[in-house]
Amino acid sequence: MESTSDVLTFKEIQQGHASGQTIVYGKPFPLILEPTTPQNHISLQEFFMKNHKAILSQASEFGAVMFKNFDIQSPEEFASILYKSGLKEVNYIGGAAVRKIIVGSESRPLENIQIVTTNESPSSEKIPFHHELAQTPNPPSHIAFYCQLKPASGGATPLIRSDLVFDFVQNSYPELISKFELGVRYIRRVPEVDDPSSAIGRSWKSMFKVSSQLEAEEKMNELGFEYQWIQIEDGSYDCVIVSKILPAVRVSTNGRKAFHNQVIAAYTGWTDKRNNAGQTVKFSDNSEIPAEFIKALDKFMNENASIIPWQEGQFVIVDNSVTYHSRQPFTGRRKVLAAIADGMKKPNFDQLALTLSSGDSMPMQGLGLWKIPK
């Protein structure tokens, strides 16, 4: 496996620095890589082909690897880079956020990296810190974010290491850490149709990729979830979903204990016309998590987060076992996209096409014919 120095010298890519970057356990967070001379997506494809194992190793060691000041102009170019990473695509099953597919298709096998919108909740809303899909039995290993259009103000994706958060909880609330190590339950009432006005408005149909209550029940039974159907005035059905006991503390890929969960997001952010604050996550014995602990935890995380403003073409690969992510409120248009992956596959460096959200294929290479007669 390539060393850090190999990664930093390839193709004149060096370790960079940005306002908002922090130091965690003596190492920069996140690790930032940037070019000394202009580089486009073709250069980064070559870089990932040579260094894909080392890049993901650095994501584990540092928590996240950010690529800054590269000329990445489209979701398709971003997908072409990630395709060389060896990350294995995963369907977004069990999540709360409303998303749309930008590159890739649900109607075709998972043959390419799928690029999706990030949480489409209103720009005025903050999205609290969370590990992606930690409210499900098998959270994905990585999530990557790409900025196609930066907002006028705000809209950063703050990051914080969850091993740092574990140390805070263990040192400040030793009486609670043993309860968290027994696990937590997540409780959420979800609609039948996506509600984009809510940060947790993903419907049970979209959440489990089903079209009927029977199919949803089969999925929930597989996941070990409890559920209750509630018919509302328009004739559709909401579903109250209660997870089985899920870990709130895990060992991350770097070998350290991590406060790996959706506790802050569920307690403070899973609120809408269907759900009340403080009632969406509880200890394994169904007792409530103290509000004063949540307030102190939220304060610690916000004060110790890395907050780096987005620039067009910038992207970051986050090890989901090591690092939380969130979203600041913003003004203006913002287009930050995501790719979710679980584990590794052998990269196919001879990718011929990308699958678009329409299901059509777009060739990865083109041939210009304008100088050929007739």
N, C-alpha and C positions, 0 to 999 in steps of 0.2 A: 504494500500500500504506500502511496506517495506520502512524503512528509509535508509539513506546513511550508517549509522553504521551497519545495518543488512547486506547490500550488501558487505561491506568491511570485515566483519568477517566470512562470510560463507565459509566453505571449505578452511580456511586459506588463503583467498584471501585478499590482503591488498592494500591500496592506494600506488602507486609507483610514481617514478619521472624519467624523462629522459631528456637528453640534448635536448634543443629545445622547451620544454614545457614552456608556458607563463602563466602569471596571468592576467585575464580579470575581471574587476569589483570585485576584491578581491577573485576570485576563480581560481583554476588551469584550464588550457586549453591546451589540452583536459584532462578530468579526466582519469588517468591511473590506471588500476587494474592489479596486478600481484601476482603470488602465492609465499608463503613463502617456500613451498616444491614443487617438480615437480608435475605437473598436466597435464593430457592429455585431449582429446576431450570428453571422457566419463565423467570426472569430470565437465567439462564445460557444458555438456548437463544437468547434475543434477543441476548445479548452475543456468542455465537459466530456467529450469522447476520451480524452487522455486522463482526466482527473476525477471522474464521477465518484469513485470510491472515496477518494480523499476529501472531496467536497462534503459528502454526507458524514464522514468521520469528523470533519471540522464543525458541522452543524450540531453534532452530538457533544463535542468537547466544549464549544463556545456557546451553544444554545441556539444560534442562528447564524447564517452567513448571508450578508447583504452584498449585492452587486450594484455599484453606484457609478454614474457617469458613463454608462454604455448607451449606444444608439440602438435601442430596442423599440420599434415603432408600432407594433401591432400585437394582438393576442396570438396570432398565428406564429409570429416570430418567437414569442415567449414560449409557446407550446413546442416549437421545433428545438429549443434549447433544452427544455425539461425532458423531452423525449430521449435525449442523450444521457440523462442523469441516472437511469436505472431504477427510478422510482416506479412503483407499481400502482397504477390507477385504482381508485376505489369509488364505488357509487356512494352518494350522499344519502345514507339511510338513517333515519332517526333524529335528524337535526331539526332545530326550531326555526331557522332563518329561511325566508323566501328567497329562492335563487333561480337564475336562468342560465341555461347552457349557452356559451358563446362559441367555443370550439369543442367538437365532439358531439356525440348523439346518444340518447338513451335507447334508440331503436337499433343500434348496432353493438356488437360485442366490444368489450373494453380493450380495444386494440391500440388506442392512442391516449395520450394525456388529455384529460378533459378540463377545459378552462371554463369557470363559472363566475357569475357575479358574486360579490360579497354581499353581506346582509343588506337588504334593500329597505331597511327601516328609515324613517324620516331623518333628514340631515341634521335636524335639531337635537336628535337623541344620541346620547352616549351609549356605546355598547361596552359593558363591563368586561373585565379580564376573565378569560376562560381558556381551557384546553379544548381543542376542537373535538366535539362529540364525546366528551367525557361523561355525558349522561347516558351513554350506551355501553354494553358489555365489552366491546372491542374498539376503543378509539383508534383512529388512524395514526400512523407513525410520523407523518410530515404534513405540513401545509405550506404552500408557497403563495406569496402575494406579489402582484405586478401592477405598477402604476402606469396607465395609459394616458390619463389626464389628471393633473393635480388640481385640487380645489383652490378657490380664491384665498381662503384662510382655514386653519384647523385641518381636520381630517386625517391626522397622522394615525399610524397603527402602533400604539405603545406596546412594548414588550417587557416582560420581566421573567427572570429565571425562577422556576417553581421550587428548586432546591434551596434558593435563598429564602423563599417564602416559607418553606418547611422549617428552616432554622428559626425564623422569626416566631412562628407558632409554637414550636417546641420550647423556645426560651421564654416566651412571654405568656403562654397559656398551657403550661405542662399538664394541667388538669383536663384539658380538652383534647390533647393530641391522641390520647389512648382511645377516646370515643371516636375520633375521626378515623383512626386505624381500623375500627370495626366496620366502617363504611357509612354511606348515606343513601337515602332514597330521594328521587326526584318526582315531583307531582306536577302535572301540567294539564290544563284543559285546552284542547285544540279544536279548531273548526273543521268543517268538511271541505270548505273552499279556501284557498290561500287568502290571507288578509295582509296586504302589503303595508297597511297603516300601523301594523304592530311589529316590533322587533322579533317577536316569537310567533308570528302569524302563519307559519307553515302549516298547511292542513294535514290531517291524518292520511289523506289520499296521496299527497305529495311526499309526505314523510316516509311512508312505507312503499311508495310507487305501486299503488293498488287502485282499483276502481270500485270496490265494494266493501261493505262492512265485514263480510265473511273472509275476504282476502286479508283485510287488516287484522282480524282476530288471529288468523294463522300466523302472520308475521309477529304479532305481539306475544303469542304463545311461545314461538321459537325463542324470543328474547327474554322470556320469563317475566313479562310485564303483566300487571293487573290492569283492568280497564272497566269503564262504565260508560254506556251510551246515554246521551241526554238529547232528546228531541227539542228543537227550539221552534219559535213561532212560524218561521218560513217553511217548516217541514224538513229541514236538513238536520243532521245529527252532529253535535259536538261529542268529543270523546275525552273523558278524564283518564289520563294514562299515569300509572304509578309504576316506577321502575322497581326491579328487584334491588336488593342491597348491592351497591356498587362501591368499588374502592374510592376513598378520598385521598389515600396516600399510596404511592407506587414507587418502585425503584426505576429511575430513568436509565436511558441507554449509557449515561456516563457513570453509572454505578452508585449515584447518590440518591438518598431518599428525597422524594418530591411531593409537594402538596398539590397533587394532580387531580383536579376535579372541576366542577362547574359551580362551586358553592357561592362565590361572590356574584357571578352572573345570574344564577337562579334566584338567589335571595334578593338582590337589588334590581335586577333587570328583567326578570320574567314577570312583568306586570302589564296588564292591558285590561280590557273590559271583561275578560274571562278569568283572569288570575290576579291574586292579591299578593302584595309584597310580603316576604317573610314566610309564606306558606308553601312555597314551591320546592323547598329542600329541607329535609329533616335528618336527624341521626337515625341509625339503624333501628333503634328502639322506638322510633316515631316521636321522640322528644324534640323540642324546638331548639335551634341553634341560637345562642344568646345574641341579641341585637347589638350589645356593646362590643362583642367580639368582632362582629361583621364591620362595625364602624371603624375599629382599630385596624383591622386587616385591610380594609379598603384604603385607609389613610397611608398605611405602610407601602402598599403596592403602588399607589399613585406617586408617592414621594421618591420611590427607588426605581421607577421604570426608566427604560431607555425610550426617548421620544424623538425620533428623527423625521423631519418633514419630508413628504414625498416629493420627488421630481419625476418628470416623464422619463420612462425607460428604466427606472430603478425597480429592482425586485429583490426579494428576500426568501430564503428557504429556511423554515423554522422546524426544528426537531420538536414535535408535539409532545414528547415525553419529558422534555426539559424546560420548555418555555411557554408561558401564557401570552396571549395577544388580546387586544381590545381595539376600540375605535373612538377617536375624538369626534365631537360634533363639528360640522363644517358649514361654510357658505360657498356659494357658487357650484358649478358642476364638478363632480368627482367621479373618476372611473378607475377604481382599483379592483382587479380581478383576482381570482384564487384558483389554485389547483390542489386537490386533496389526494394523498397517496398513503398506501399502507404496505410497508415492506419493500423489497427489492425484486427486480427481475433482471434477466440478462439483457442489456441494451441491444437493440437491433440498430446498428449504425447505418443500415441501408434503407431507412425509411423513405418510401416513395411518395406518400401522400398524407395529408391531414384530413380528418373527417370534420366537416363543419356542422353547425347546429341544425342545418337543414337536412343532414344525412348525406349530402353530396361530398365527394372527395375533391380536394384541391391538390394538384401536383406540387411536390416540394421543389421541383426544378422546372424551369421554363426554357424555351429555345427561341431566341429572337430571329425573326425572318425578314426584317424590313429592308435589308440590302440585297436580298435574293430577287432577281428579276421575276416578274409575273407571280 
